[in-house]
Amino acid sequence: MESVSERFLISIGATHPWNIAGVGVDARVAYEYGLRNAVALVGVTAQDQGGLHADFALPPAVVRAQLESLPAARAAIHVGVLFDHANVGEVARFLKEDAGTPLVVDPVLTDTFGSTFADARMLDAFKTQMLPLPGILTPNLPEAERLLGRTVSTVDEMVDAARALQARGPHAVLLKGGHLAGDPVDVLATSESVELFGDSRLPRELRGTGCRLAAALACELAHAKSLVEAVLSARAYVREKISAADAV
């Protein structure tokens, strides 16, 4: 771990009681990257190994007050689950006012067990207000399917989907292929190029890998890595964590 700086990874998202997903993961990732962590909660969840039991979106005024209270020394911003259309609007307005800070948006629309965090109004708000922001979007295959309204199940379809999402505004899209049959492939699309990253599938499952990857990518960008370097390093970081951890 580097010595902890006075710069902050800003985390916008929700809680997980076990801290194996959501903003609890960000705190650990930021520490390992030598950054401090500041949080704006948009909601709380009750979930365990049996699935999602309850979730609650905080009132927009509470979310707004938290966003206005965040420290100014922002190294990077990681956005996770947003729950409802009103809080999508609050977060989007905040991000538009801080366009110079590296931004990673993980469109958490469902949990591991398939429970949805996004109704039709929230999904529409996300498409119109979050997708155009100049950050890095990190959907998995089910999330890309919901955002595009079409099936994504092959590498060729992933490339097309990543390009289609990137054309809607984000600086880049890292489409994660963990749901592919066989070994996973991730697709990174910018306006200029498409890169594919592949690995053998590890023989264990770990909850919260999407949250961890997005947080690590934000931290890599905070340390002035190029986009490709940041993606490679963040993927290696998560792979190391999966290899070293017990199944959760």
N, C-alpha and C positions, 0 to 999 in steps of 0.2 A: 504493500500500500504506500502511496505517496503521502507526504505530510499534508494534512488537511488545510486547504486554502481558505480564503475568505469569500470565495465565489460559491454560488449555490446552484445545484440542480433543482429546478422548480418542478414539482410534481402536482399535477391536477388530475384527480380521479377519486376513487373510493377505497374503502377499507376492505380487508379480508381478515376475519378473526384470527387466523393462524399466521398472518403476514407472509403467506406463500404466493400471494398475488397482490395486485393493487399497489397502493402507495407504500405499504410496508416493505415491499421488495426494493423500491427506489432508494429508501434510506440506506440499506445495506450496499447496494450497488454504488451509490454516490460515495460512501465511505471508502470503498475499495478503490475508487478512482481518485481519491484525494479531494473530493468536493464535499461541501456541506449540503444539506437538504432542507428545503422549505416546501410546505404542502398547503394546497387549497383543496379542501374536500368538497366534492359535489354530492356525495352520498355515502351511505353505509350499507353493508351487506351482512347477512347471516348465512354462512355456508360452511360445509365441512366435506368429509369424504362421501357423504350421501347426496350431495348436490346443493343447489341454492334453495334456501328455505324462506328468505325474505330479503327485500331491498327497499331502501328509502332514499328518495332524492331530496336533498336539502333545498329550502326555499331559495329562489334566485337572489333575493336581497342578502341572504347569508353568504352565498357563493360570491356575490359581488364584493361584499365587505372583506372577505378573505383575500380575494385577488388584489384588492387595493392595499392590503396590508403586507404583501410579499416584499422581500428585500430587493433593493435595486441592483445589487451585484449578482446578476443572473448569468451563469455560464452556459446554461442550456435549459430548455423547457421540454418536459415529457407530459403529454396528455393521454389519459386512458379513458375509462368508461365515463360517459357524461349523462346517462339515464334519461333525460327528457329534453324537449325542444327548447324550453325556457333557459335551461342551463347551457345548452349549446350556444344560444345567443349571447349569454353573459361571457362565456369563455372566448368565443370568437371575437367579441369586441375588445377584450383584454389583449388578445394576441395581435390584433391589428395595430394596437398602440405600441407594440414591442416587436416590430418586424425584424429588428437587427439581431435578435438572439437566436442561436440554432434551435430549431423546433422539430420534435419528433411526435407525430400523432398516431397513436395506436387505436384504430377504430373498434374498440371492444363492444361488439353487438350481442354476443352470447357468451355464456360461460362454458367450461369444459364439458358439462353435461348437457348442453344444448338449450338451457334456459335463456330466454331473450332479455336483453337489457334495452331494447330499442323498439318502440312502437312505430307506426307509420309516420306520425308527426315528427318524432325525433329523427327518424331516418331521412326524411325530407329536409329537415333543418340541417342535419349534418352534411348532406350533399350540397346544399346551397351556401352554407356559411363556413364549414370547415374545410371541405375539399379545395376551395380556391386559395387557401392560405399557402404561402411559400415555404412549406416545411417538407419533411420526409414522412410519407404515409406508409404504415407497416401492417397491412391487413394479412390475415390468413385466407385460405381458400373460401370457407363459408362466408367470411366477411366481404370478400371481393364479390362473391355471388350476390349477396344482398345489395351491395352498393351499385352493381351493374345490372341486376335483374336477369342474370344468365348463368348457366352452368360453367364451372371451371374445374376440369378434372384431369387435364393433360398438360405437359410442359408447353406445348404449342399454344394451348388455350390460356395458360398463365402469361405467356409473353404478350398475347393480344390483350388480355385483361389489364396487365400492368401498364401497357401503353395507353389503353383507354382511360384508366384512372389518372395517369399522369397528365393526360391532355385536358383534364378538368381543372388543373391549377397547381397541384403541389410541385415543388421543385423536383422531387423524385418519389418513386414508389418502390418499396421493397416488399414484394409479394412472397409470402412464406409458404413453402410447399410441404409442410409437415403432414398434411392430410392426403398427400399423394399415395397411391399404392407403390410399394417398393421404396427405394432410397429417396430421401427428400431432396428437392431442388428449390432454391430460392431465386427469384428473378428481380433484378434491380433495373428499373427503367427511368431514364431521364429524357429530356427533349432531344438529346444528341445520341444516345446509345442505349443498348440493352446488354446487361451482363448476367450470366448464369453462375450460380454457386452451388456445388453439390457435395454431399458427404454420404458416407454409409450411415444407415439408420442404427442408432445405439439401442441395445437390447433392454432399455428401461425407460419408464415414463416419469416425467417430473412436472408437477403442476407449476403454473406461472412462468413457463419459459418465454411466452410472448411478451409478458410484462418485463421480464428480465432483459430480453434482447432489445426492446425499445429503450429501456433505461440505459443500458450499456452503450447503445448507439448514440444516444444523446450525450453521454459522458465522453465518448470518443470524439464527437464533434466539438465538444467544449474544449478539448485539448488540441484543437486546430488540425485534426486529421483531415485528409481529403475524404470525399464521400466513399470511394472504393476502399481505401485503407480503413476507414471507420467501420464499414460493413464487415470486412474480413476480420478485424480485431474483435468486434462485438460478437460475431458468430463463434469465433474461437473461444471467447470468454464463456459463452453460454454452453458450448459443447463440453468445455472443461468442467463446468458446474454439474452438468448432467452426468458426466462420467464419474465424478467424485461423490455424488449424492446417493442416498437411499431413495427408493421410489416413494413419492409423496402424492 
